[in-house]
Amino acid sequence: MTVTDVTLGVDIGGTNTKFGLVDRGGKCIAEMSIATNAHEPAENLIARLHEKVEEMRRPLSGKYELRGVGIGAPNANYYRGTIENPPNLSWKGVVDMAALIRKYYDLPVAVTNDANAAALGEMLYGAARGMKNFIVITLGTGLGSGIVAGGELVYGADGFAGEIGHTTVDPEGRECGCGGRGHLETYASAGGICRTVSELLSVRRTESELRAIAPRDLTSMMIAGAAGRGDGIAKEAFEFTGRILGMKLADSVAHVSPEAIILFGGLAAAGALIFDPTKRSLEEYLLPIFRGKVQLLPSGLREGDVAVLGASALIWNEILKERK
Amino acid sequence: MTVTDVTLGVDIGGTNTKFGLVDRGGKCIAEMSIATNAHEPAENLIARLHEKVEEMRRPLSGKYELRGVGIGAPNANYYRGTIENPPNLSWKGVVDMAALIRKYYDLPVAVTNDANAAALGEMLYGAARGMKNFIVITLGTGLGSGIVAGGELVYGADGFAGEIGHTTVDPEGRECGCGGRGHLETYASAGGICRTVSELLSVRRTESELRAIAPRDLTSMMIAGAAGRGDGIAKEAFEFTGRILGMKLADSVAHVSPEAIILFGGLAAAGALIFDPTKRSLEEYLLPIFRGKVQLLPSGLREGDVAVLGASALIWNEILKERK
C-alpha cells in the first residue's frame, strides 16, 4: 500500500481556526474547524487544535504521513515563526507559534500571514502555477497582498513585506485602521467600497436602494446585488473602487513587473463588476512597456479552501526547497 | 606571479561610454571613456570599445585575467541580453548586445539598466554590502531604481522591474517623458526639482536669486547652492521634493520591506538638503511596523565610478552564482 505525504495547513482567524491535511497536488484529504476563542491564550488553541488534528488523522493512519505544519495568521512573521500583536486576537506581544506547534509535532513548521500563504497556494495549486513573478491581492475586510518575485515570496528585511493595502492613495484621505490616512485598503476592500457608497450617497442626489440600509449593516455583497439590479450609486461605487485599485496596482507593477495579479476575497467575488474597471484603470496607468502584459486573474482556488491550502502550500514550499 | 580575475564593466550613456576593469573587491584597475556617437549603429560602438579595451589590457597582460563583461545601458533587458529602443540613442528596435560582445569575447556577458547595475554595485562593493533587501534610487535627470529582495535583483516577468520613477504621485499632475502624468520622477529628480522651482516662483511672491535664471539653464546644483545661501524658494523646493519622495518610498517599503534605501545621483549630492526632508516624510508615511527600521543612506561608491562598478558587479554576481 502506498503512503501519501500530506501537510497540515492551519488558518488562524479571529473567530474560527480552520485546518486540513493537504497532499502535494493541493487535494484536501480532510478538513475541520474549531472556534479560535480569541480571548484565551494561544497555548489553549494549539492544545485543542492538536486534539482535533489527531482525531482527524486516526482513521487515515497508515495511508497518509504528515510531513510538516504550515500556519497562516494575521501579523505572522516567517523569519521568526512568531505571531506579533495580532489585531483580532487577545494574545499580547509575541507568540512563538512555531515552538508551540513543535511541542506536539517534531516536524518542519512555517508561519506567515494569510495573504502570503494565499500567494503560495496559488503558486503550488492555483492560478499562478508555473509563474515566477506575480502578486496576490486579497480584498476582504481590508486589503492583503503577497508578492512573488523570481519564484520566491518576498518577505523583506523583517518578514513583513507585502503590505500593498497600506500604500497611500491620498495623504489627506480616509482614516485607516493602522493610524494612517488614505491608504489603498480604505478604498479597495469590502470595507472600502462600503465607505465609498456612503461618500457617493452624500455627494449625489440620485435615488438608490442603498439609501435604505444603515451604513453599519451594508456589505459589499449588497452593493454587488444592487449594481446587478442597475442601481447607479452601486455601479459608480464599483467603478470608483476599480479605478483606484487599478491605479495603485500600476505602481506595484512598476516595482516588481509581475506576469499576473490575482484578486480574491469577498469583493473579488463580485466578478466583472470589480475586475472590469480595475483592468481598464490598470492598463491606463501602466508604463507603456508593461501594457497588455499583466493578466488580472481570479483565484484558481475555491474561496473556502484558500486559507488552508495556502498554509499547507507554505510548508510544502519549504519541504520542496529542502529536497532540491 | 598571481593572476587576478577581473571583469569588464561598461556603462553606455547617451554621450559617453565608460568602461573599466574591476577586481572582485571593487577595485578599478583601469578605466577609460569613449564617445558613444549615438547616431551610429551599435556595431560601430562595440568595435571601437573592443579596440580600446584591448589597448587597455595590453600593459596588464599576464597580471589580470578577464572573466566576463557586464553592460549597463538604458532600456537594457537582463533576460534577453538586449537593449530595446533606448531613449537617448538612435539604435532602432532591439539590439542584441550580448551577441555583439560575444563576437569579441567568448566570456559570460550580462546586460541590465544602469539603476539595476548600481544596486548590484552597492551590494558587492558599496553601502549595501551584506544586505539582502534594499532599494537603490538614482536621482539624475530622471529617477531610476533597482530593487534587491532576498539577495536577488528583482527583474520581474519581463526583465523591466524597478521603475519606481514611474509610480503615480498625482494622476492629474506633471507631464512625464513616458507619456504618463504626475509620475514620481517629474517631482523627485534633478529635472523634477527644477520644475518645482518654476511652480514655486509662480505661486510665491518671495524674492529669490532663482528668479534671475532661465528655466532652461536651471540645475539642481544651482538650487542647492541657493538653498545653502538661505534662499527661501530653493529651501522650499528641497522640502517639497523630499516630502513627495519620502511618501512614495513609504509605498516601496510596504511592497518589499527593505533594510535600507540608498540615494545617489546629482540630486542626492545635495546631502542633508534632500536626505533630511525625505527621511522625515518617509517615517511619517511608513506603516507603524516599518518605522525606525529603514535606513536612508548615501551611495558607498564614488559618484563617477558607480556606473562602471555597477556593470562589473552585474557580471561578478553571475560568476559568483555559477561558482556556488
HADDOCK unambig.tbl for C-alpha pairs under 7 A between the chains (distance, minus, plus):
assign (segid A and resid 133 and name CA) (segid B and resid 156 and name CA) 5.80 0.50 0.50
assign (segid A and resid 133 and name CA) (segid B and resid 157 and name CA) 5.51 0.50 0.50
assign (segid A and resid 149 and name CA) (segid B and resid 154 and name CA) 6.49 0.50 0.50
assign (segid A and resid 149 and name CA) (segid B and resid 156 and name CA) 6.29 0.50 0.50
assign (segid A and resid 150 and name CA) (segid B and resid 156 and name CA) 6.74 0.50 0.50
assign (segid A and resid 154 and name CA) (segid B and resid 149 and name CA) 6.49 0.50 0.50
assign (segid A and resid 154 and name CA) (segid B and resid 256 and name CA) 6.45 0.50 0.50
assign (segid A and resid 156 and name CA) (segid B and resid 133 and name CA) 5.81 0.50 0.50
assign (segid A and resid 156 and name CA) (segid B and resid 149 and name CA) 6.28 0.50 0.50
assign (segid A and resid 156 and name CA) (segid B and resid 150 and name CA) 6.74 0.50 0.50
assign (segid A and resid 156 and name CA) (segid B and resid 256 and name CA) 5.24 0.50 0.50
assign (segid A and resid 156 and name CA) (segid B and resid 257 and name CA) 4.52 0.50 0.50
assign (segid A and resid 156 and name CA) (segid B and resid 258 and name CA) 5.71 0.50 0.50
assign (segid A and resid 157 and name CA) (segid B and resid 133 and name CA) 5.52 0.50 0.50
assign (segid A and resid 157 and name CA) (segid B and resid 257 and name CA) 5.70 0.50 0.50
assign (segid A and resid 157 and name CA) (segid B and resid 258 and name CA) 5.35 0.50 0.50
assign (segid A and resid 157 and name CA) (segid B and resid 259 and name CA) 5.28 0.50 0.50
assign (segid A and resid 158 and name CA) (segid B and resid 257 and name CA) 6.86 0.50 0.50
assign (segid A and resid 160 and name CA) (segid B and resid 257 and name CA) 6.62 0.50 0.50
assign (segid A and resid 161 and name CA) (segid B and resid 254 and name CA) 6.09 0.50 0.50
assign (segid A and resid 161 and name CA) (segid B and resid 255 and name CA) 5.65 0.50 0.50
assign (segid A and resid 161 and name CA) (segid B and resid 256 and name CA) 4.81 0.50 0.50
assign (segid A and resid 161 and name CA) (segid B and resid 257 and name CA) 4.75 0.50 0.50
assign (segid A and resid 162 and name CA) (segid B and resid 254 and name CA) 6.00 0.50 0.50
assign (segid A and resid 162 and name CA) (segid B and resid 255 and name CA) 4.71 0.50 0.50
assign (segid A and resid 162 and name CA) (segid B and resid 256 and name CA) 6.19 0.50 0.50
assign (segid A and resid 163 and name CA) (segid B and resid 254 and name CA) 4.75 0.50 0.50
assign (segid A and resid 163 and name CA) (segid B and resid 255 and name CA) 5.80 0.50 0.50
assign (segid A and resid 164 and name CA) (segid B and resid 254 and name CA) 5.82 0.50 0.50
assign (segid A and resid 164 and name CA) (segid B and resid 255 and name CA) 5.81 0.50 0.50
assign (segid A and resid 166 and name CA) (segid B and resid 254 and name CA) 6.76 0.50 0.50
assign (segid A and resid 166 and name CA) (segid B and resid 287 and name CA) 6.87 0.50 0.50
assign (segid A and resid 167 and name CA) (segid B and resid 251 and name CA) 4.72 0.50 0.50
assign (segid A and resid 167 and name CA) (segid B and resid 254 and name CA) 6.49 0.50 0.50
assign (segid A and resid 168 and name CA) (segid B and resid 251 and name CA) 6.71 0.50 0.50
assign (segid A and resid 251 and name CA) (segid B and resid 167 and name CA) 4.71 0.50 0.50
assign (segid A and resid 251 and name CA) (segid B and resid 168 and name CA) 6.71 0.50 0.50
assign (segid A and resid 254 and name CA) (segid B and resid 161 and name CA) 6.09 0.50 0.50
assign (segid A and resid 254 and name CA) (segid B and resid 162 and name CA) 5.99 0.50 0.50
assign (segid A and resid 254 and name CA) (segid B and resid 163 and name CA) 4.75 0.50 0.50
assign (segid A and resid 254 and name CA) (segid B and resid 164 and name CA) 5.82 0.50 0.50
assign (segid A and resid 254 and name CA) (segid B and resid 166 and name CA) 6.75 0.50 0.50
assign (segid A and resid 254 and name CA) (segid B and resid 167 and name CA) 6.47 0.50 0.50
assign (segid A and resid 255 and name CA) (segid B and resid 161 and name CA) 5.66 0.50 0.50
assign (segid A and resid 255 and name CA) (segid B and resid 162 and name CA) 4.72 0.50 0.50
assign (segid A and resid 255 and name CA) (segid B and resid 163 and name CA) 5.80 0.50 0.50
assign (segid A and resid 255 and name CA) (segid B and resid 164 and name CA) 5.79 0.50 0.50
assign (segid A and resid 256 and name CA) (segid B and resid 154 and name CA) 6.45 0.50 0.50
assign (segid A and resid 256 and name CA) (segid B and resid 156 and name CA) 5.24 0.50 0.50
assign (segid A and resid 256 and name CA) (segid B and resid 161 and name CA) 4.81 0.50 0.50
assign (segid A and resid 256 and name CA) (segid B and resid 162 and name CA) 6.18 0.50 0.50
assign (segid A and resid 257 and name CA) (segid B and resid 156 and name CA) 4.51 0.50 0.50
assign (segid A and resid 257 and name CA) (segid B and resid 157 and name CA) 5.71 0.50 0.50
assign (segid A and resid 257 and name CA) (segid B and resid 158 and name CA) 6.86 0.50 0.50
assign (segid A and resid 257 and name CA) (segid B and resid 160 and name CA) 6.63 0.50 0.50
assign (segid A and resid 257 and name CA) (segid B and resid 161 and name CA) 4.74 0.50 0.50
assign (segid A and resid 258 and name CA) (segid B and resid 156 and name CA) 5.70 0.50 0.50
assign (segid A and resid 258 and name CA) (segid B and resid 157 and name CA) 5.34 0.50 0.50
assign (segid A and resid 259 and name CA) (segid B and resid 157 and name CA) 5.27 0.50 0.50
assign (segid A and resid 287 and name CA) (segid B and resid 166 and name CA) 6.88 0.50 0.50
